[in-house]
Amino acid sequence: MGGILEETAIAAVTAASNGYDSNGLQDMKLFAGNAHADLGQKVADYLGIEMGRVTSTRFSDGEIRFQVDESARGTDVYIVQPTCAPVNDTLMELLIMLDAFRRASADQITVVMPYYGYARQDKKLKPREPVTARLVADLIEAAGAHRVVCVDLHAEQIQGFFDIPVDHLYAGPILGRHFGEQGYREMDDIVVVSPDVAGVTRARALAETLHCSLAIIAKRRPEPNKVDIVEIIGDVERKTCIMIDDMIDTGGSIIQGAEALLKRGATSVMAACTHAVFSGNASQRLQDSVVSQVVALDTVPIPSSKQFPKLTILPSAPLLGEAIKRIHTNGSVSGLFDGWR
């Protein structure tokens, strides 16, 4: 996938330098909310188009005031807005943006949500629990979205909560390419580790990319953000471990998993994730932990205050930009992941 994205990026830059052309994107517009405006600009740069103009401010009581500053009538609109922290604000801003573009007579509205907030309650495990992932899907549809693009949903079943098309993108090929370039492909002492049973599919795909073995950490959660390691399935003795997860929030699962792997004889542990949520003091905890390296994508903003020496940030704009281009030109989005799963 890396080669495809690189070639398309070169073509997009060339098109932009020659004056707006022929890449088939003339009748679309890209906009971004306040959640991750920098990522929106990078996607626009990748596509070789200008970012659409909007105004998003606050009333004196904190309510969001939004206005589209250019015509969107009859166009295909793409909104880049991860519903990351502060999740209530970014989600509400997204809904307001959708309503504005629907009332502005946009032809099709596609929500590009690199990170899908409220995804961790995706089913009822206990009595009287909500299914917030479904609630958010209902809100997005009701507000006027015609299509949704997400990256590494916390649970793939969330796609089924929508009655509109959902393009589920995977960051695994980007992570696999990174570790391959670091020399970890086909090494005898590498093992990919899933930090829980739910993430086995993601870990297995990375293990197949790197041509290495797989291990699984069986754990239980007595309460949110609390983890008890139960067992480690697989051979990790004298191995370099790469733990992969969809997100790192407080860092507790990754740090406890790394400590358990080292106790089982692993020589070192690296961590990889798609969404670097890094709540609270997670960055400092990871830096001070036994984890040797953390690799993450920039699907959510990672301010300098949350960056630390062990952290490597990979760009997600080429993946999102290529997906948007293929959606708009009726190309194959799944073709981006041929050979991945």
C-alpha positions in Angstrom: 0.0 0.0 0.0 2.9 2.4 0.7 3.9 2.4 -2.9 0.4 3.2 -4.1 0.1 6.1 -1.7 3.5 7.5 -2.5 2.8 7.5 -6.3 -0.6 9.2 -5.8 0.9 11.8 -3.5 3.5 12.7 -6.1 0.7 12.9 -8.8 -1.3 15.2 -6.5 1.5 17.5 -5.8 2.3 17.7 -9.5 -1.3 18.5 -10.3 -1.5 21.2 -7.7 1.7 22.8 -9.0 0.4 22.9 -12.6 -2.9 24.5 -11.6 -6.0 22.5 -10.8 -6.5 19.6 -13.1 -7.6 16.3 -14.0 -7.6 14.1 -10.9 -11.4 13.9 -11.0 -11.9 16.0 -7.8 -13.3 19.2 -9.3 -16.8 18.7 -8.0 -15.9 17.9 -4.4 -15.0 20.1 -1.4 -13.1 19.1 1.7 -13.7 20.8 5.1 -12.4 20.2 8.6 -13.7 21.0 12.1 -11.7 22.1 15.1 -10.9 18.5 16.3 -7.9 18.0 14.0 -7.7 20.9 11.5 -4.0 20.1 10.8 -4.9 16.6 9.6 -7.6 18.1 7.4 -5.0 20.4 5.8 -2.6 17.5 5.2 -5.4 15.5 3.5 -6.2 18.5 1.3 -2.5 18.8 0.4 -2.3 15.2 -0.5 -5.3 15.5 -2.8 -4.0 18.7 -4.3 -7.1 20.8 -3.5 -7.8 23.8 -1.3 -9.4 23.4 2.1 -13.0 24.7 2.3 -13.7 27.8 4.3 -15.8 27.6 7.4 -16.2 29.6 10.6 -16.5 27.7 13.9 -16.6 29.8 17.1 -18.5 29.9 20.4 -21.3 31.9 21.8 -20.7 33.4 25.2 -22.4 30.5 27.0 -20.1 27.9 25.2 -22.5 26.8 22.5 -20.9 26.2 19.1 -21.6 28.7 16.4 -20.9 27.4 12.9 -21.1 28.8 9.4 -20.1 27.6 5.9 -18.2 30.5 4.2 -18.6 29.3 0.6 -21.2 27.7 -1.6 -21.6 23.9 -1.1 -24.8 23.6 -3.3 -24.7 20.5 -5.5 -21.2 19.4 -4.4 -19.9 16.3 -2.7 -18.7 17.4 0.7 -16.1 15.6 2.8 -15.8 16.5 6.5 -12.6 15.5 8.4 -13.5 15.4 12.1 -12.3 12.7 14.5 -14.5 12.7 17.6 -11.6 12.8 19.9 -11.1 14.6 23.2 -12.9 16.7 24.2 -15.3 14.2 22.7 -18.5 15.9 23.6 -17.4 19.1 21.9 -16.0 17.4 18.8 -19.0 15.2 18.4 -21.5 18.1 18.7 -19.4 20.2 16.3 -19.6 17.4 13.8 -23.4 17.1 14.1 -23.7 20.9 13.7 -21.5 20.8 10.6 -23.6 18.1 9.1 -26.8 20.1 9.6 -25.2 23.2 8.1 -24.1 21.3 4.9 -27.4 19.5 4.6 -29.2 22.9 4.7 -26.6 24.3 2.3 -27.9 21.8 -0.3 -24.7 19.7 -0.5 -25.3 16.7 -2.8 -23.5 14.1 -0.8 -21.9 14.5 2.6 -19.2 12.0 3.7 -17.9 12.1 7.3 -14.3 11.2 7.6 -13.8 10.1 11.2 -10.3 8.8 11.7 -11.2 8.2 15.3 -14.7 7.1 16.3 -15.5 8.3 19.8 -17.9 6.5 22.2 -16.9 3.2 20.5 -16.0 1.3 23.6 -19.6 0.6 24.7 -20.5 -1.3 21.5 -22.7 -3.9 23.2 -24.6 -4.6 26.4 -22.4 -6.5 28.9 -24.4 -5.6 32.0 -28.0 -4.7 32.8 -29.0 -1.1 32.1 -25.9 -0.2 30.0 -26.2 2.0 26.9 -24.8 1.1 23.5 -23.1 4.4 22.8 -21.5 3.3 19.6 -25.0 2.8 18.1 -26.3 6.0 19.6 -23.5 8.0 17.8 -24.2 6.2 14.5 -27.9 7.2 14.8 -27.0 10.8 15.6 -24.6 11.0 12.6 -27.2 9.6 10.2 -30.0 11.8 11.6 -27.8 14.9 11.1 -27.5 14.2 7.4 -24.4 12.1 6.6 -24.6 9.9 3.5 -21.4 8.0 4.1 -18.8 7.5 6.8 -15.1 6.7 6.7 -13.4 5.4 9.8 -9.9 4.0 10.7 -9.6 1.0 12.9 -12.9 1.0 14.7 -12.7 -0.4 18.3 -15.2 -3.1 17.2 -15.8 -3.9 13.5 -19.5 -4.6 14.3 -20.0 -0.8 14.6 -20.1 -0.7 10.8 -23.5 -2.6 11.1 -24.9 0.2 13.3 -25.2 2.4 10.2 -27.8 2.2 7.4 -25.5 4.1 5.2 -22.2 3.0 3.6 -19.2 2.7 5.9 -15.6 2.5 4.6 -13.5 0.9 7.3 -9.8 1.7 6.8 -6.9 -0.2 8.4 -3.7 1.3 9.7 -2.0 -2.1 9.8 -0.3 -1.8 6.5 1.2 1.5 7.5 2.5 0.0 10.7 3.7 -3.1 8.9 5.6 -1.1 6.4 7.2 1.0 9.2 8.4 -2.1 11.1 9.6 -3.7 7.8 11.7 -0.7 7.1 13.1 -0.9 10.6 14.4 -4.4 9.7 11.9 -6.5 11.7 10.5 -8.5 8.7 11.3 -12.2 8.7 13.5 -12.0 11.8 13.5 -15.2 13.8 13.2 -13.5 17.2 10.2 -11.3 16.4 6.7 -12.0 17.7 3.5 -9.9 17.3 1.4 -9.8 20.5 -2.3 -9.0 20.8 -3.0 -7.4 24.2 -6.4 -9.1 24.3 -8.4 -11.8 22.5 -10.5 -9.2 20.7 -7.5 -7.8 18.9 -6.2 -11.2 17.5 -7.3 -10.4 13.9 -5.3 -7.2 13.9 -2.3 -8.8 15.4 -2.4 -11.8 13.1 -2.5 -9.6 10.0 0.6 -7.8 11.2 2.3 -11.0 12.1 1.6 -12.3 8.5 3.0 -9.1 7.1 6.2 -9.4 9.1 6.4 -13.2 8.6 6.6 -13.9 12.3 4.8 -15.7 15.0 1.8 -14.6 17.1 1.1 -14.4 20.9 -2.0 -13.4 22.8 -2.4 -11.9 26.2 -5.6 -13.1 28.0 -6.8 -10.5 30.4 -9.9 -9.4 32.2 -11.2 -5.9 33.1 -12.7 -5.7 36.6 -13.6 -2.1 35.8 -12.9 0.5 33.0 -9.2 1.3 32.6 -8.3 -1.5 35.0 -6.6 -4.7 33.7 -5.7 -8.1 35.2 -3.4 -10.3 33.2 -4.6 -13.9 33.2 -2.3 -15.8 30.8 0.0 -15.4 27.9 -0.6 -17.7 25.0 2.4 -18.3 22.7 6.2 -18.4 22.9 7.8 -15.1 23.8 11.0 -16.3 25.5 14.0 -14.6 24.1 11.8 -12.7 21.6 11.4 -9.1 20.6 7.7 -8.4 21.0 5.5 -5.9 19.1 2.2 -5.3 20.9 -0.4 -3.8 18.6 -3.8 -2.3 19.6 -6.3 0.0 18.1 -5.7 2.7 20.7 -3.6 3.6 23.7 -5.6 5.5 26.3 -4.2 5.5 29.8 -1.4 3.1 28.8 -2.3 0.6 31.5 -2.9 -2.4 29.3 0.2 -1.8 27.2 2.5 -1.3 30.3 1.1 -4.2 32.2 1.3 -6.4 29.2 4.9 -5.4 28.5 5.8 -6.2 32.1 4.1 -9.6 31.9 5.9 -10.4 28.6 9.3 -9.5 30.1 8.6 -11.8 33.1 8.0 -14.6 30.6 11.4 -14.1 29.1 10.9 -11.6 26.3 14.0 -9.5 25.6 12.2 -6.3 24.7 8.7 -5.0 24.0 7.5 -2.3 21.5 4.0 -0.9 21.3 2.0 0.1 18.2 -1.4 1.6 17.9 -3.6 3.5 15.5 -5.1 6.1 17.9 -2.8 7.8 20.4 -5.4 9.0 22.9 -2.9 9.3 25.7 -5.3 10.4 28.5 -4.0 12.0 31.7 -0.3 11.2 32.3 -0.2 8.3 29.8 2.7 9.9 27.9 4.9 10.1 31.0 3.9 6.6 32.1 4.9 5.2 28.7 8.1 7.0 28.7 9.0 5.7 32.2 7.8 2.2 31.4 9.6 -0.9 30.2 8.2 -0.4 26.7 11.2 0.4 24.4 9.3 2.2 21.7 5.7 3.4 20.9 4.5 3.9 17.3 1.2 5.6 16.5 -0.6 7.3 13.7 -1.8 10.9 13.8 -5.5 10.1 13.6 -6.0 12.2 16.6 -4.0 15.4 17.5 -0.9 14.7 19.5 0.2 18.0 21.0 3.8 18.6 21.9 2.8 18.2 25.6 1.9 14.5 24.9 4.9 13.7 22.8 7.8 11.9 24.3 11.2 10.5 23.2 10.0 6.9 22.8 7.1 8.0 20.5 7.2 7.7 16.7 4.3 9.3 14.8 3.3 8.1 11.4 1.1 10.1 9.0 -2.5 9.0 8.3 -3.2 11.7 5.6 -2.1 9.6 2.7 -4.4 6.8 3.7 -7.4 9.1 4.2 -6.6 11.1 1.1 -6.4 8.0 -1.1 -9.6 6.6 0.3 -11.4 9.9 -0.3 -10.1 10.0 -3.9 -11.2 6.4 -4.6 -14.7 7.0 -3.0 -15.2 10.2 -5.1 -14.0 8.6 -8.4 -15.8 5.3 -7.7 -12.6 3.4 -7.2 -12.0 0.4 -5.0 -11.3 1.3 -1.4 -10.8 -2.3 -0.4 -8.0 -2.5 -3.0 -5.9 -0.5 -0.6 -5.7 -3.5 1.7 -5.2 -6.4 -0.8 -3.1 -8.9 1.0 -3.8 -7.4 4.5 -6.9 -9.3 5.6 
